[in-house]
């Protein structure tokens, strides 16, 4: 049981904290392994802290490519050995992904537990998963990460194949493990597909309701804004990946309108591919939203870096022309005027908020409402009584402002977009009576 779940149930037990040394290897962006780019030990530090480790040292190296056996070079490995001994570290965490062979070689050389970036993130996700869907998604990502590594994990047994009394044990064990993992992955996918089917059924009831999704870097304050606007009570804590589940709430407004707001899982740079794939069901809330609200932590050291990291993940999920509001959060933690002057030039339509204040939630809600109503007009239509069911979705969204019944028709005053108007005129037998200014 995770420490967070313990606390929620009234217990105070916690895992003993590891003493971690961080290692980052800076690789060229175009490195063929696909994991090139600058290491970010500050972010890795926060990930380690979230996982329950105290960082006691750092090692960095710049290389054209990883060393085949140990990822870092011989001299840097010796430096790492000395640092581990001096700090009495219990764990070494790499900001890069290691092959199983590299992990084994490093463990032999350092006599200490080794984690790579993906393993650390998967551990955090496993610790924070609280719903059935999140737990299934995390387990699927873990097994997908493990499956291609089985061959090298069992290579020491494969070399024994052919000896008397040891003929084929490595292959047998490898194939058994592959088969078991493959079966479990298939079961997890079926269970997640069932959850997705249920979700689609629930979503059908939202047809016609404007949907906005909060996206952004982890710990940017999405859940705080969500709670401020909706009172949803989403779990909030100053740590990475505090929220893994999508939470959707309906927001009623003074304009007799309503919209749905969804809080989603946060992103980081180089979010592991298996997690993106496994969390497709959760991220589909972003894909289906009418509007994205990209929440940025104004108090971070490099907001532009966070924006770029989120945009890289979003490119695989949503079309580039998806309507988006930039919301710079936590302005109470920076020089607000200086920050506004700088980023208002880069993002003229951005919203600047302090999520912990009521004003921040109100400003963001107003920005969402402006997008919701921006292309609407107030129109009066003559709708046949026999076809009044066509107005039901507009009642659900608060778009019906008035109704007057005459003989066999209903004079309905509605807020409509041009697309909605055209559909009513072409398919529902409605007639335009009056076009009123909004």
C-alpha positions as CSV (number, residue, x, y, z in Angstrom):
1,X,0.0,0.0,0.0
2,X,1.3,3.4,-0.9
3,X,2.0,6.1,1.7
4,X,-0.7,8.3,0.2
5,X,-3.3,5.5,0.5
6,X,-2.1,4.8,4.1
7,X,-2.6,8.5,5.0
8,X,-6.1,8.5,3.4
9,X,-7.1,5.5,5.6
10,X,-5.7,7.0,8.8
11,X,-2.3,5.2,8.9
12,X,1.1,6.9,9.2
13,X,3.4,4.2,8.0
14,X,5.9,5.3,5.3
15,X,8.6,3.6,3.3
16,X,12.1,4.3,4.4
17,X,13.7,6.9,2.2
18,X,16.4,5.9,-0.2
19,X,19.7,7.9,-0.5
20,X,20.0,8.5,-4.3
21,X,22.8,9.7,-6.6
22,X,21.5,11.1,-9.9
23,X,23.3,10.5,-13.2
24,X,22.6,12.3,-16.4
25,X,24.3,11.7,-19.8
26,X,23.9,14.6,-22.3
27,X,23.6,13.1,-25.8
28,X,23.2,14.8,-29.2
29,X,19.6,15.4,-30.2
30,X,20.1,13.3,-33.3
31,X,21.5,10.3,-31.5
32,X,20.2,7.1,-33.2
33,X,19.0,5.6,-30.0
34,X,16.1,8.0,-29.9
35,X,16.7,9.2,-26.4
36,X,19.1,12.1,-27.3
37,X,19.0,15.5,-25.8
38,X,20.1,17.3,-22.7
39,X,19.7,15.5,-19.4
40,X,17.6,17.4,-16.8
41,X,18.8,16.5,-13.3
42,X,16.6,19.2,-11.7
43,X,13.5,17.4,-13.0
44,X,15.0,14.0,-12.1
45,X,15.6,15.4,-8.6
46,X,11.9,16.2,-8.3
47,X,10.9,12.7,-9.6
48,X,13.2,11.1,-7.1
49,X,11.8,13.2,-4.3
50,X,8.2,12.2,-5.3
51,X,9.3,8.5,-5.3
52,X,10.5,8.8,-1.7
53,X,14.3,9.3,-2.2
54,X,16.7,11.9,-0.8
55,X,19.2,13.1,-3.4
56,X,22.7,13.1,-2.0
57,X,24.8,13.6,-5.2
58,X,24.9,14.2,-8.9
59,X,27.1,13.1,-11.8
60,X,26.9,14.4,-15.4
61,X,28.7,13.6,-18.6
62,X,28.5,14.7,-22.2
63,X,29.0,12.0,-24.8
64,X,28.4,11.5,-28.5
65,X,26.8,8.1,-27.7
66,X,26.4,5.9,-24.6
67,X,29.2,3.5,-23.6
68,X,27.9,0.1,-24.6
69,X,28.6,-1.7,-21.3
70,X,27.8,0.9,-18.6
71,X,26.3,3.9,-20.5
72,X,28.9,6.2,-18.8
73,X,32.6,6.1,-19.6
74,X,35.2,4.4,-17.5
75,X,36.5,7.5,-15.8
76,X,33.0,8.7,-15.0
77,X,32.1,5.2,-13.6
78,X,35.1,5.5,-11.2
79,X,33.9,8.9,-10.1
80,X,30.5,7.5,-9.6
81,X,31.9,4.7,-7.4
82,X,33.7,7.2,-5.2
83,X,30.6,9.3,-4.8
84,X,28.4,6.3,-3.9
85,X,30.9,5.3,-1.2
86,X,31.3,8.9,0.1
87,X,27.6,9.6,0.4
88,X,26.6,6.1,1.5
89,X,24.0,6.1,-1.3
90,X,21.5,3.2,-1.5
91,X,20.3,3.9,-5.1
92,X,21.6,5.3,-8.4
93,X,19.1,6.8,-10.8
94,X,19.9,7.5,-14.5
95,X,18.1,10.2,-16.4
96,X,18.4,8.0,-19.4
97,X,17.0,4.6,-20.3
98,X,19.3,1.7,-19.8
99,X,19.4,-1.7,-21.4
100,X,19.1,-4.7,-19.0
101,X,22.7,-5.5,-19.7
102,X,23.9,-2.0,-18.8
103,X,21.8,-2.1,-15.7
104,X,23.4,-5.4,-14.6
105,X,26.9,-4.2,-15.4
106,X,26.3,-1.0,-13.4
107,X,24.9,-3.0,-10.4
108,X,28.0,-5.3,-10.4
109,X,30.4,-2.3,-10.7
110,X,28.7,-0.2,-8.0
111,X,27.2,-3.0,-5.8
112,X,24.0,-0.9,-5.5
113,X,20.5,-0.8,-6.9
114,X,20.2,0.9,-10.3
115,X,17.1,2.6,-11.8
116,X,16.6,4.3,-15.1
117,X,14.3,7.2,-15.9
118,X,11.4,5.0,-17.2
119,X,11.5,2.6,-14.2
120,X,11.4,5.6,-11.8
121,X,8.4,7.1,-13.5
122,X,6.6,3.8,-13.6
123,X,7.3,3.3,-9.9
124,X,5.7,6.8,-9.2
125,X,2.7,6.0,-11.3
126,X,2.2,2.6,-9.5
127,X,2.4,4.4,-6.2
128,X,-0.1,7.1,-7.1
129,X,-2.6,4.9,-9.0
130,X,-5.8,4.9,-6.9
131,X,-8.6,3.9,-9.3
132,X,-9.0,0.6,-11.1
133,X,-8.5,2.1,-14.5
134,X,-5.2,3.9,-13.4
135,X,-3.9,0.6,-11.8
136,X,-4.6,-1.3,-15.0
137,X,-3.0,1.3,-17.1
138,X,0.2,1.4,-15.0
139,X,0.4,-2.4,-14.9
140,X,0.1,-2.6,-18.7
141,X,2.8,0.0,-19.1
142,X,5.1,-1.9,-16.7
143,X,4.6,-5.2,-18.5
144,X,5.1,-3.6,-22.0
145,X,8.4,-2.1,-20.7
146,X,9.5,-5.5,-19.3
147,X,8.5,-7.7,-22.3
148,X,11.2,-6.8,-24.8
149,X,13.9,-7.0,-22.0
150,X,13.2,-10.7,-21.2
151,X,15.6,-11.9,-23.9
152,X,18.6,-10.2,-22.4
153,X,17.5,-10.9,-18.9
154,X,17.6,-14.6,-19.5
155,X,20.7,-14.7,-21.8
156,X,22.9,-16.2,-19.0
157,X,20.6,-19.3,-19.1
158,X,20.4,-19.5,-22.9
159,X,24.2,-20.0,-23.0
160,X,23.8,-23.2,-21.0
161,X,21.6,-24.8,-23.7
162,X,22.9,-28.1,-25.0
163,X,24.8,-29.3,-21.9
164,X,24.0,-32.6,-20.3
165,X,21.1,-32.1,-17.9
166,X,20.7,-28.4,-18.8
167,X,19.5,-28.7,-22.3
168,X,17.3,-25.6,-23.2
169,X,16.4,-24.3,-19.7
170,X,17.0,-20.7,-20.7
171,X,14.8,-20.9,-23.7
172,X,12.1,-22.8,-21.8
173,X,12.0,-20.2,-19.0
174,X,12.2,-17.3,-21.5
175,X,9.3,-18.7,-23.5
176,X,7.3,-19.4,-20.4
177,X,7.7,-15.8,-19.1
178,X,6.9,-14.4,-22.5
179,X,3.7,-16.4,-22.7
180,X,2.6,-15.4,-19.2
181,X,3.4,-11.7,-19.8
182,X,1.6,-11.9,-23.2
183,X,-1.5,-13.4,-21.6
184,X,-1.6,-10.8,-18.8
185,X,-1.1,-7.9,-21.3
186,X,-4.0,-9.3,-23.3
187,X,-6.2,-9.5,-20.2
188,X,-5.3,-5.9,-19.2
189,X,-6.1,-4.6,-22.7
190,X,-9.5,-6.3,-22.6
191,X,-10.3,-4.9,-19.2
192,X,-9.3,-1.4,-20.3
193,X,-11.4,-1.8,-23.5
194,X,-14.4,-2.7,-21.3
195,X,-13.8,0.5,-19.3
196,X,-13.5,2.5,-22.5
197,X,-16.8,1.0,-23.7
198,X,-18.5,2.2,-20.4
199,X,-16.9,5.6,-20.8
200,X,-18.2,6.0,-24.3
201,X,-21.7,5.2,-23.0
202,X,-21.4,7.9,-20.4
203,X,-20.0,10.4,-22.9
204,X,-23.1,10.0,-25.1
205,X,-25.0,11.8,-22.5
206,X,-22.7,14.8,-22.9
207,X,-23.5,15.3,-26.6
208,X,-23.9,19.0,-27.3
209,X,-22.2,20.1,-24.1
210,X,-19.1,22.2,-24.5
211,X,-16.0,20.3,-23.1
212,X,-12.8,21.9,-21.9
213,X,-9.8,19.8,-20.8
214,X,-7.0,21.0,-18.5
215,X,-3.6,19.9,-19.8
216,X,0.0,20.8,-18.8
217,X,3.2,20.0,-17.1
218,X,2.8,17.9,-14.0
219,X,2.5,20.1,-10.8
220,X,1.5,23.1,-12.9
221,X,-1.6,23.5,-10.7
222,X,-4.3,22.0,-12.9
223,X,-6.1,20.2,-10.0
224,X,-6.1,23.4,-7.9
225,X,-7.7,25.3,-10.8
226,X,-10.2,22.4,-11.3
227,X,-11.2,22.5,-7.6
228,X,-11.5,26.3,-7.7
229,X,-13.8,26.3,-10.7
230,X,-15.9,23.2,-9.9
231,X,-15.3,22.3,-6.2
232,X,-14.5,18.8,-7.4
233,X,-12.2,17.9,-4.5
234,X,-9.5,16.5,-6.7
235,X,-6.4,15.4,-4.8
236,X,-3.8,18.2,-4.7
237,X,-0.3,17.9,-3.4
238,X,3.0,19.7,-4.3
239,X,4.6,16.8,-6.1
240,X,4.8,15.3,-9.6
241,X,2.0,13.2,-10.9
242,X,-0.3,13.7,-7.9
243,X,-3.3,13.1,-10.2
244,X,-3.4,10.2,-12.6
245,X,-7.1,9.9,-13.3
246,X,-9.2,12.1,-15.5
247,X,-11.9,13.9,-13.5
248,X,-14.8,15.6,-15.2
249,X,-17.3,18.0,-13.6
250,X,-20.2,20.1,-14.9
251,X,-19.9,23.9,-14.4
252,X,-23.0,26.0,-14.3
253,X,-22.6,29.7,-15.1
254,X,-24.6,32.9,-14.5
255,X,-25.3,33.1,-18.2
256,X,-27.6,30.1,-17.9
257,X,-24.9,28.1,-19.6
258,X,-22.9,25.0,-18.6
259,X,-19.8,23.3,-19.7
260,X,-17.8,20.2,-18.7
261,X,-14.3,20.6,-17.3
262,X,-11.8,17.7,-17.2
263,X,-8.6,17.5,-15.2
264,X,-6.0,15.2,-16.8
265,X,-2.7,13.6,-16.0
266,X,0.3,15.9,-16.2
267,X,3.2,15.6,-18.6
268,X,6.9,15.8,-18.4
269,X,9.7,15.8,-21.0
270,X,10.3,12.4,-22.6
271,X,7.2,10.9,-21.0
272,X,7.7,7.2,-21.5
273,X,6.1,5.9,-24.7
274,X,4.5,2.9,-22.8
275,X,2.7,5.3,-20.4
276,X,1.4,7.4,-23.3
277,X,0.1,4.2,-25.0
278,X,-1.4,2.8,-21.8
279,X,-3.1,6.1,-20.8
280,X,-4.8,6.5,-24.2
281,X,-8.2,6.0,-22.5
282,X,-7.5,8.8,-20.1
283,X,-5.9,11.1,-22.7
284,X,-8.9,10.6,-25.0
285,X,-10.7,13.1,-22.8
286,X,-8.2,15.6,-24.2
287,X,-8.7,14.4,-27.8
288,X,-12.5,14.7,-27.6
289,X,-12.5,18.1,-25.9
290,X,-13.7,21.2,-27.7
291,X,-11.1,23.3,-26.0
292,X,-7.7,22.7,-24.3
293,X,-6.6,24.8,-21.4
294,X,-2.8,24.6,-21.3
295,X,-1.8,25.3,-17.7
296,X,1.8,26.6,-17.3
297,X,3.7,26.9,-14.0
298,X,4.8,30.5,-14.0
299,X,7.0,29.9,-11.0
300,X,9.1,27.2,-12.8
301,X,12.7,27.9,-13.8
302,X,11.9,27.6,-17.5
303,X,8.2,27.9,-18.5
304,X,9.1,27.7,-22.2
305,X,10.8,24.3,-21.6
306,X,7.6,23.0,-20.0
307,X,5.4,24.3,-22.8
308,X,7.6,22.6,-25.4
309,X,7.6,19.3,-23.5
310,X,3.8,19.3,-23.2
311,X,3.3,20.2,-26.9
312,X,5.6,17.3,-27.9
313,X,3.3,14.9,-26.1
314,X,0.1,16.6,-27.4
315,X,1.2,16.3,-31.0
316,X,0.6,12.5,-30.7
317,X,-2.8,12.9,-29.2
318,X,-4.7,15.9,-30.7
319,X,-4.6,17.8,-34.0
320,X,-2.4,20.9,-34.1
321,X,-5.4,23.2,-34.7
322,X,-7.2,22.2,-31.5
323,X,-8.5,25.5,-29.9
324,X,-6.2,26.2,-26.9
325,X,-6.1,28.8,-24.1
326,X,-2.7,29.4,-22.4
327,X,-3.2,29.8,-18.7
328,X,-0.1,30.9,-16.8
329,X,-0.7,29.8,-13.2
330,X,1.0,30.6,-9.8
331,X,1.5,34.3,-10.5
332,X,1.4,34.9,-6.8
333,X,4.9,33.2,-6.6
334,X,6.6,35.5,-9.2
335,X,6.9,39.2,-10.1
336,X,3.4,39.3,-11.7
337,X,3.9,42.5,-13.6
338,X,7.2,41.5,-15.1
339,X,6.0,38.1,-16.0
340,X,2.8,39.4,-17.7
341,X,4.8,42.0,-19.7
342,X,7.1,39.2,-21.0
343,X,4.6,36.5,-21.8
344,X,1.7,38.6,-22.9
345,X,3.7,39.6,-26.0
346,X,4.4,35.9,-26.8
347,X,0.8,34.7,-26.0
348,X,-1.5,37.7,-26.6
349,X,-4.7,35.7,-25.6
350,X,-3.2,34.1,-22.5
351,X,-4.8,34.2,-19.1
352,X,-2.7,34.9,-16.1
353,X,-4.0,33.5,-12.8
354,X,-3.1,32.5,-9.3
355,X,-4.8,29.2,-8.9
356,X,-5.0,29.2,-5.1
357,X,-7.1,32.4,-5.1
358,X,-10.8,32.7,-6.0
359,X,-9.8,35.4,-8.6
360,X,-7.7,32.9,-10.5
361,X,-10.5,30.4,-10.9
362,X,-13.0,33.1,-11.9
363,X,-10.7,34.6,-14.5
364,X,-10.1,31.2,-16.1
365,X,-13.8,30.3,-16.1
366,X,-14.5,33.6,-17.8
367,X,-11.9,32.8,-20.5
368,X,-13.5,29.4,-21.1
369,X,-16.9,31.0,-21.3
370,X,-15.7,33.6,-23.8
371,X,-14.5,30.7,-26.1
372,X,-17.8,28.8,-25.6
373,X,-19.9,31.8,-26.5
374,X,-17.6,33.5,-29.0
375,X,-19.1,32.2,-32.2
376,X,-22.7,32.1,-31.0
377,X,-25.7,34.3,-31.9
378,X,-29.1,34.6,-30.3
379,X,-31.7,33.4,-32.8
380,X,-35.5,32.9,-32.8
381,X,-36.6,29.8,-34.7
382,X,-40.0,28.4,-35.6
383,X,-39.9,24.7,-34.7
384,X,-42.8,22.2,-35.5
385,X,-44.4,20.8,-32.4
386,X,-44.0,17.4,-33.8
387,X,-40.2,17.8,-33.8
388,X,-39.6,19.4,-30.4
389,X,-37.2,16.6,-29.5
390,X,-34.6,18.4,-31.6
391,X,-34.4,21.0,-28.9
392,X,-33.6,18.6,-26.1
393,X,-29.8,18.9,-26.4
394,X,-30.1,22.7,-26.3
395,X,-32.0,22.5,-23.1
396,X,-29.3,20.3,-21.6
397,X,-26.6,22.9,-22.4
398,X,-28.7,25.9,-21.3
399,X,-29.0,27.3,-24.8
400,X,-32.8,27.7,-24.8
401,X,-33.5,31.2,-23.5
402,X,-37.3,31.3,-24.2
403,X,-40.1,29.3,-25.7
404,X,-43.6,30.5,-26.9
405,X,-46.1,27.9,-28.2
406,X,-48.5,28.9,-31.1
407,X,-50.8,26.4,-32.7
408,X,-48.6,23.7,-34.2
409,X,-45.2,25.4,-33.8
410,X,-42.9,26.6,-31.0
411,X,-41.1,29.9,-31.2
412,X,-37.8,29.1,-29.5
413,X,-35.1,31.7,-28.8
414,X,-31.7,30.0,-28.7
415,X,-28.0,30.6,-28.5
416,X,-26.6,28.9,-31.6
417,X,-23.4,28.6,-33.6
418,X,-23.7,28.8,-37.4
419,X,-23.1,25.0,-37.6
420,X,-26.0,24.3,-35.1
421,X,-28.3,26.7,-37.0
422,X,-27.6,25.1,-40.3
423,X,-28.3,21.6,-38.9
424,X,-31.6,22.7,-37.5
425,X,-32.7,24.4,-40.7
426,X,-31.6,21.5,-43.0
427,X,-32.5,18.5,-40.9
428,X,-35.1,19.4,-38.3
429,X,-37.6,21.5,-40.3
430,X,-36.9,24.7,-38.4
431,X,-37.4,28.2,-39.8
432,X,-35.4,31.3,-38.9
433,X,-37.7,34.0,-37.6
434,X,-35.3,36.6,-36.1
435,X,-31.6,37.1,-35.8
436,X,-31.0,39.0,-32.5
437,X,-27.7,40.5,-31.5
438,X,-26.1,38.7,-28.6
